[in-house]
Amino acid sequence: MPNSPLVYGLEDMEAYRDVPVSRIGYQYINDAIAQFVSTYNGMVDNWLGTVVQRNAAWNASPINVMRLPYATDMQPVDEDGKADPVKRALSYEFGLPIARAERAVGTSWERSLLTTVNDLNGGLIDLMQADKRWMMQMTQQALFTNVGWNFKSREEDANVPATIPIVPLANGDTREYPLKTGALTTAQHYTAQAGAMSDAADPFPALATLLGRYASSTRNLVAYVNGTALITAINALTAFEPVLNSRYIQFGNTTPVLNTAIQSNLFFGDKVLGEHHSGIVVNEWSALPDNYIVVMDMGQKPLGAREKPEAVLQGIIATNDVSHYGNELLTRFRRSIGFAVVNPIAAAIHRVSNGTYAIPTGRQAGI
């Protein structure tokens, strides 16, 4: 089996893949791991930034206010007339939780003398995958949970409220949102259809209309799906253009443009499947439950993230540890972060083949 590429920080050690790190020197290896952590944290920040809103003020103040703009018009006046002030935005409170997780990379003292650069590289690759899976699980819990809940911040600073209310996407409650028409409306962004997807039961036009009607909408819509049956049904829709026939094809060419044109619409997904005539780009996201469609307005970003306010506690943090009377040598990697909905009208979830929306197994938020 071919070796995996060396991660950032170890990339200069290609010629030393099979050399024990004990021979290279632990200080040199520790410096390389520090470089890996710094580079990886930057990569995660860029990756999350495509879908998740970040605001340093939220780290210190976990309960905040979101303002959604009204669609307003200029007021006609005559020579001596004047305009009357109008309300500029509708506001509501939202809260952000925070969670903590850790992974250790290590060996026994005897095994550490034989651990190679390639072994260390494999451990760091496992770390990256585990870290992303954990964060993606939390983002899904935030989106799929269609009821509000309270986060208990018992381990945080005394200045943080003991209970932080977390809001879902628009769920048919009394919250109102401004439309492009200037009117206000309640909204339901958790929907379902009893039958399978087909041309006669194509949910994408309604989802595009739902997310595109708000004053703040950008109509930069991306859908995420999973499951063989659902993807097969989407590909069979008359109004769906697979990648080979979509705008990602260079003019006059049948070869898909597998570069930034596709990657710019990939976000959390694994593969771009194509584009629906309603204007929704459809991605496969293999970590999603089957028969659910998650649509996001990427120009607004429905999710927010909160970390510890102290910079030293943000991102992945690496610490060395010795345990079992010196017989185990470990490097522990810890992250503290949480996700929640901060814009209730920037995403919608649709369930297929069941007429009632239900939170998928394992996607119930509550820390």
C-alpha positions in Angstrom: 0.0 0.0 0.0 1.4 3.4 -0.9 2.3 5.8 1.9 0.1 8.7 2.6 1.6 12.2 1.8 3.3 13.7 4.8 1.3 16.3 6.7 2.4 19.9 7.1 5.3 20.1 9.4 6.7 16.7 8.4 6.9 17.3 4.6 10.6 17.9 4.8 11.2 14.4 6.2 10.3 12.3 3.1 13.7 10.7 3.1 13.3 9.8 6.8 9.9 8.1 6.7 11.2 4.8 8.1 13.6 6.4 10.6 12.5 6.2 14.2 11.7 9.6 15.6 13.9 8.8 18.6 16.9 9.0 16.2 15.8 12.2 14.6 15.4 13.9 18.0 12.2 14.6 20.0 12.8 18.4 20.1 12.9 18.4 16.3 9.7 16.3 16.1 8.0 18.5 18.7 8.8 21.6 16.6 7.4 19.8 13.5 4.2 18.9 15.4 3.8 22.6 16.5 4.1 23.6 12.8 1.5 21.0 11.9 -0.9 22.4 14.6 -0.4 26.0 13.4 -1.0 25.1 9.7 -3.9 22.7 10.4 -5.7 25.3 12.5 -5.4 27.8 9.7 -6.8 25.2 7.2 -9.8 24.5 9.5 -10.5 28.2 9.9 -10.7 28.6 6.2 -12.8 25.5 5.7 -15.3 26.4 8.4 -15.4 30.0 7.2 -17.1 28.9 3.9 -20.3 27.8 5.8 -19.9 29.0 9.5 -20.0 32.5 10.8 -17.2 33.5 13.2 -17.2 36.5 15.4 -14.7 37.1 18.2 -17.3 38.9 20.2 -19.4 35.7 20.4 -16.6 33.9 22.2 -16.9 36.2 25.2 -20.7 36.8 24.9 -22.5 33.5 24.0 -26.0 35.2 23.8 -26.2 37.7 20.9 -28.6 39.4 18.6 -29.0 38.7 14.9 -30.5 41.5 12.7 -32.2 40.7 9.5 -32.7 43.6 7.1 -36.1 44.7 5.8 -36.7 45.3 2.1 -37.3 49.1 2.2 -38.0 51.7 -0.5 -37.1 55.3 -1.1 -39.9 57.6 -0.1 -41.2 60.0 -2.7 -41.1 63.6 -1.5 -41.8 67.0 -3.1 -39.5 70.0 -2.9 -40.3 70.7 0.7 -41.0 67.2 1.8 -39.1 64.9 4.1 -38.8 61.2 4.5 -39.9 59.5 7.8 -37.5 57.1 9.5 -38.3 53.4 9.0 -37.2 50.4 10.9 -34.0 49.0 9.3 -33.9 45.5 10.7 -35.7 42.8 12.6 -33.7 41.3 15.5 -33.8 38.2 17.7 -31.6 36.5 20.2 -29.5 33.4 19.6 -27.1 31.5 21.7 -24.0 29.4 21.0 -22.9 26.4 23.0 -19.3 25.1 23.4 -18.0 21.5 23.6 -14.7 19.9 24.3 -13.0 16.8 22.7 -9.6 15.3 22.7 -7.5 12.7 20.9 -4.2 11.2 22.0 -1.4 10.1 19.7 1.2 7.9 21.6 2.9 4.7 22.3 4.6 2.8 25.1 8.1 3.9 26.0 9.6 0.8 24.3 7.5 1.2 21.2 8.4 4.9 21.0 12.0 4.0 20.4 10.8 2.3 17.2 8.1 4.7 16.1 8.9 6.1 12.7 8.1 9.3 11.0 5.6 7.4 8.8 3.9 6.1 12.0 3.7 9.6 13.4 2.3 10.9 10.1 -0.5 8.2 10.2 -1.4 9.3 13.7 -1.7 13.0 12.6 -3.8 12.0 9.6 -6.2 10.1 11.9 -6.3 13.1 14.2 -7.4 15.4 11.3 -10.1 13.0 10.2 -11.4 12.6 13.7 -11.4 16.3 14.4 -13.4 17.1 11.2 -15.9 14.2 11.8 -16.5 15.6 15.3 -17.1 19.1 14.1 -19.3 17.9 11.2 -21.4 15.9 13.7 -22.0 19.0 15.8 -23.0 21.1 12.7 -25.5 18.4 11.7 -26.9 18.3 15.2 -27.4 22.1 15.1 -29.2 22.0 11.7 -31.3 18.9 12.2 -32.6 19.7 15.7 -35.9 21.5 15.0 -36.7 22.6 18.6 -34.9 25.1 20.9 -32.9 23.8 23.8 -30.8 25.1 26.7 -27.1 24.7 27.0 -25.8 24.6 30.6 -22.5 26.4 30.7 -21.5 25.1 34.1 -17.8 24.9 33.4 -17.4 28.3 31.9 -16.4 31.7 33.3 -18.8 33.1 36.0 -19.5 36.0 33.6 -21.2 33.6 31.2 -24.9 33.0 31.7 -25.6 29.6 33.4 -28.2 28.8 30.8 -27.7 29.7 27.1 -30.9 29.3 24.9 -30.1 27.7 21.5 -32.5 28.3 18.6 -33.3 26.1 15.6 -33.9 27.0 12.0 -37.3 28.6 11.4 -39.7 25.9 12.7 -43.2 27.3 12.4 -43.1 29.1 15.7 -44.0 32.8 16.3 -40.7 34.3 15.1 -41.2 36.5 12.1 -38.9 37.2 9.2 -38.8 40.0 6.6 -39.7 39.1 3.0 -38.5 40.9 -0.2 -42.1 42.3 -0.5 -41.6 44.2 2.8 -44.1 41.9 4.7 -43.2 39.9 7.7 -44.0 36.1 8.0 -43.5 33.1 10.2 -41.8 30.2 8.5 -41.3 26.5 8.5 -37.9 25.2 7.3 -38.3 21.6 8.4 -40.5 19.9 5.7 -41.3 16.4 4.4 -43.0 14.5 1.6 -44.5 11.1 2.0 -43.5 9.7 -1.4 -40.3 9.2 -3.2 -38.8 12.0 -5.3 -39.9 12.2 -8.9 -40.7 14.8 -11.6 -44.2 15.0 -10.1 -42.8 15.3 -6.5 -39.7 17.4 -7.0 -38.9 19.3 -3.8 -36.2 21.6 -5.2 -38.3 24.3 -6.7 -40.2 24.8 -3.4 -37.0 24.8 -1.4 -35.5 27.4 -3.8 -38.6 29.6 -3.4 -38.6 29.2 0.3 -35.0 30.3 0.8 -35.1 32.9 -2.0 -38.1 34.9 -0.7 -36.4 36.7 2.2 -35.0 40.2 2.1 -31.6 38.9 3.1 -31.5 36.0 0.6 -28.6 35.8 -1.8 -30.0 32.7 -3.7 -26.5 31.2 -3.6 -28.1 27.8 -2.8 -26.3 24.5 -2.2 -28.0 21.3 -1.3 -26.5 18.2 0.4 -27.8 14.7 0.0 -26.8 11.1 0.7 -28.0 7.6 0.0 -28.1 5.6 -3.2 -31.9 5.8 -3.6 -32.1 9.5 -3.1 -29.1 10.3 -5.4 -30.5 8.0 -8.1 -33.9 9.8 -7.9 -32.2 13.2 -8.2 -30.2 12.1 -11.2 -33.5 11.0 -12.9 -35.2 14.4 -12.5 -35.9 16.1 -15.8 -34.9 19.4 -14.1 -31.6 18.2 -12.9 -28.4 18.6 -14.9 -25.5 16.2 -13.9 -22.0 17.7 -13.8 -21.4 16.5 -17.3 -24.2 18.7 -18.6 -24.0 21.6 -16.2 -22.4 25.0 -16.2 -19.2 23.4 -15.0 -18.5 22.2 -18.6 -16.2 24.3 -20.7 -18.0 25.6 -23.7 -17.8 23.1 -26.6 -16.2 20.5 -24.5 -17.5 17.4 -22.8 -14.9 17.3 -20.1 -16.0 18.6 -16.7 -14.0 21.4 -15.2 -12.8 19.7 -12.0 -11.2 22.8 -10.5 -12.2 25.9 -8.6 -15.6 26.1 -10.4 -16.7 22.9 -8.7 -14.7 23.3 -5.5 -16.2 26.7 -4.8 -19.6 25.0 -4.5 -18.4 21.9 -2.6 -18.2 23.3 1.0 -18.9 20.5 3.4 -19.7 18.0 0.6 -17.7 15.2 -0.9 -18.6 15.5 -4.5 -20.6 17.9 -6.7 -23.4 16.0 -8.4 -24.8 18.7 -10.6 -27.3 21.6 -10.7 -31.1 21.8 -10.5 -32.9 24.1 -12.8 -34.2 26.0 -9.7 -30.6 27.2 -9.2 -29.6 24.8 -6.5 -26.2 23.1 -6.8 -26.5 19.6 -5.4 -23.6 17.9 -3.5 -23.2 14.5 -2.1 -22.3 14.5 1.6 -21.7 10.9 2.7 -21.9 11.7 6.4 -25.6 12.8 6.1 -28.5 10.4 7.0 -30.3 8.9 4.0 -33.4 10.6 2.6 -32.7 14.1 4.0 -31.9 17.1 1.9 -30.1 20.0 3.5 -30.2 23.3 1.6 -28.1 26.3 2.6 -27.9 29.9 1.4 -24.1 30.2 1.3 -24.3 33.9 1.0 -25.7 34.1 4.5 -24.3 31.1 6.4 -26.8 29.6 8.7 -24.4 28.4 11.4 -22.2 30.2 13.9 -19.3 28.9 16.0 -18.0 29.8 19.4 -14.6 29.1 21.0 -13.0 30.1 24.2 -12.3 33.8 24.3 -8.6 33.3 25.2 -6.5 32.9 22.0 -4.3 30.3 23.7 -7.4 28.0 24.1 -8.6 28.3 20.5 -8.1 25.8 17.7 -6.3 22.4 18.2 -4.0 22.5 21.2 -1.2 20.0 21.6 0.3 19.0 24.9 2.9 16.3 25.7 2.1 13.8 28.4 3.9 11.0 30.2 1.9 8.4 32.1 2.1 4.9 33.6 5.3 5.8 35.5 7.0 6.9 32.3 6.0 3.8 30.3 3.6 5.8 27.9 4.6 8.8 25.9 1.6 10.8 24.5 0.8 13.9 22.6 -2.8 15.0 23.4 -4.7 17.2 21.0 -7.7 19.1 22.4 -10.3 21.4 20.8 -13.1 23.4 22.4 -15.7 24.7 20.0 -19.5 24.7 19.5 -22.0 25.3 16.7 -25.5 26.5 16.5 -28.0 28.2 14.2 -27.4 32.0 14.0 -29.6 32.7 10.9 -32.8 30.7 11.0 -33.8 31.4 7.4 -30.4 30.6 5.7 -31.0 26.9 5.5 -33.9 24.4 5.2 -34.2 20.6 5.7 -36.5 18.4 3.7 -37.2 14.7 4.4 -38.1 12.4 1.5 -40.3 9.2 1.7 -41.9 10.1 5.0 -44.6 12.7 5.4 -43.5 13.8 8.9 -40.2 15.5 9.7 -38.2 13.8 12.5 -34.7 14.4 13.8 -32.5 11.6 12.4 -30.9 9.2 14.8 -27.8 10.6 16.3 -28.5 14.2 15.2 -30.3 15.4 18.3 -28.4 18.4 19.7 -27.9 18.8 23.5 -24.5 18.8 25.1 
